[in-house]
Amino acid sequence: MEIQQPYLLFLGDARDTLAAKTAGGVAYWRPGVSVGQLRLPGCVVDLDLPDMTIAEGVAAGAKTLVIGVAVSGGAIPDEWSGLFRDALDAGLDIANGLHRRLVDLPGLTEAAAASGRRLIELRDPGTIAHVGSGLPRSGKRLLTVGTDASVGKMYTSLAIERELADRGVKCSFRATGQTGILIAGEGVPVDAVISDFISGSIEEICPANDADHWDVIEGQGSLFHPSFAGVSLGLLHGAQADALVMCHEPTRTHMRALPHQPLPSISDCIDANLAAARLTNDRVELVGFSINTSALSPGEGETFRKSIEDQFGLPAVDPVQTGVAPIVDRLVG
């Protein structure tokens, strides 16, 4: 899946920043790929981008209108159809990560065909029919893994990629989720891939590369989450990772959305992830921990990170509070 940049970010009538987190992620991590924001009346979110109409966005060079707002239930209101038809007529592709498909909106399929533009469904992986091989390939790869879902794997991956790039190291962020794909401009929505082809799809997006090039692969789910473990395992096998970073949120008492499922120990998570990763790379190593301390006070966060470092002898960072330099030091010296 490849998306033309730059973007015009559509914020709809978003009532808070959480509703526009997709657009916010793009604006934060790739500030140069968006020419402006398109807001409807009632929108209270401002990404500090120029407010533009569709015509102004096209004049500024936009190639894709990105639906960067999350509507309750993943729906897209029918009343947005007219605006989207105008975008297609003006020469823009439209990228959508919501559950409702663009082809289900009145008139959009016909408008896309007439204009020769694309309706891009970020949750549709397209045709993938390549099973994983596990064959050794050149280059270096890092995969973020987690004790649970939604603990900061994408943020950690992007922070590591940025730190590597700032040091002049050859690197690429490899996206496996909707927001990550928009940030990177390409990737695979791995949770929508047929299970037989998960590992193969990851082999495809991070193929053989220069010996000193790092692919930083966005992790998904957790091996210990009953809902998402299958995707996490396929990622581990397809990544053929040289390095793992364990992501953790220390205030959780159970797996996300599953009160009956207790959170596993960090030690158990390390052992399970390394064991699974060794199937395709027996030299894989854990290089550090990314701790989401947003629910802790600064002092509590520092104390927790220090306890992890003391227990495991590896750096424990919070990408927001401390940056990820100690982890990157272990990758490149």
Residue, then its C-alpha position, 0 to 999 in steps of 0.5 A: m500500500e502506497i499513498q501519495q504525499p503531500y496530504l491535506l488533512f481532513l479534521g471534520d468537526a472533531r470535538d477533541t484532540l483524541a478524535a483527530k489523533t490520526a491527523g495529529g500523529v501525521a502532523y507530529w511525526r511528519p510535519g513536512v508532508s501535510v500542506g494544510q488542514l480542512r476543518l468543518p464548522g464546529c471543529v475545535v482541533d487545530l494542528d497549527l497547519p494552514d486552514m485550506t479549502i480543497a482548491e487551496g490544498v490542491a494549489a499548495g500541492a496536496k495529492t491525497l485527502v486524508i480522513g484524519v478524524a475518528v468518528s464514533g463507531g468508525a462511521i463516515p457521515d453521508e453528508w461528507s460525501g459531497l465534499f469527498r466527491d469535490a476532492l476527487d473531482a479536484g484531483l485528490d486521492i482519498a485515504n480512509g482508515l475508518h471502518r466504513r468504506l468509502v465505496d459505501l458512500p453515495g456517488l464516490t465510486e463513480a466519482a473516483a472512476a470518472s476522475g481517475r483517482r483512488l479511494i484508499e482503504l487503509r484497512d484493506p491490505g490488497t492482494i497478499a499471497h506470499v507466505g513467510s519463508g524465514l530465509p536469512r536476509s541482509g540488513k538490520r531489523l528492530l521490532t517493538v513488542g509489548t506486554d499488552a496492546s496499546v502501550g506505545k509501540m508505534y510511538t517508540s518505533l518512530a522515536i527510534e527511527r528519528e534518533l537513528a536518522d539524527r545520527g546519520v544512520k541509514c534507517s526506515f520506519r516500517a508501518t503495520g497499522q493505519t496511522g503508521i501507514l499514513i506517517a510513512g506513506e506506505g506499509v501493510p495493515v497487518d491486522a487485516v492480512i489473512s493469517d497465513f500471509i502475515s509473516g510473508s507481508i512483513e518480509e515484503i515490507c522490510p526486504a533485504n537491505d544494506a548491511d548497516h541499514w536498520d528497518v524499525i518495524e512497528g509492532q502490534g498487540s501482544l503475544f499475551h493478549p488473547s485477541f491479538a496474539g496471532v498478529s503479534l506472532g506473525l510479526l515476530h516471525g516475518a520481522q526476522a528481528d535482530a533487536l527487540v524493544m519491550c514496551h510496557e505501561p506500568t499501571r495496568t492490572h489486566m490486558r486491555a479490554l479484558p478484565h478477566q485476563p491478568l497482565p503477564s510478568i515482564s520476564d515472561c514476556i521477554d522469554a516468550n518474545l525471544a523464543a518466538a523471534r528465534l525461529t527466524n533469527d537465532r541471534v535476536e537480542l532484547v536491547g531495552f525497554s520503552i516505558n509509558t509513564s504518562a499515568l505516573s508522576p515524574g518521580e514515580g516514572e523515574t523510580f520505575r524505569k530505574s527498577i527495570e534497569d536494575q532488574f534486567g541490566l538494560p536501558a529503560v526509557d520513556p520516549v516522551q520524557t527521556g528520549v530513546a538515545p540509550i537504546v540507540d546507543r546499543l544498536v550503533g554504539 
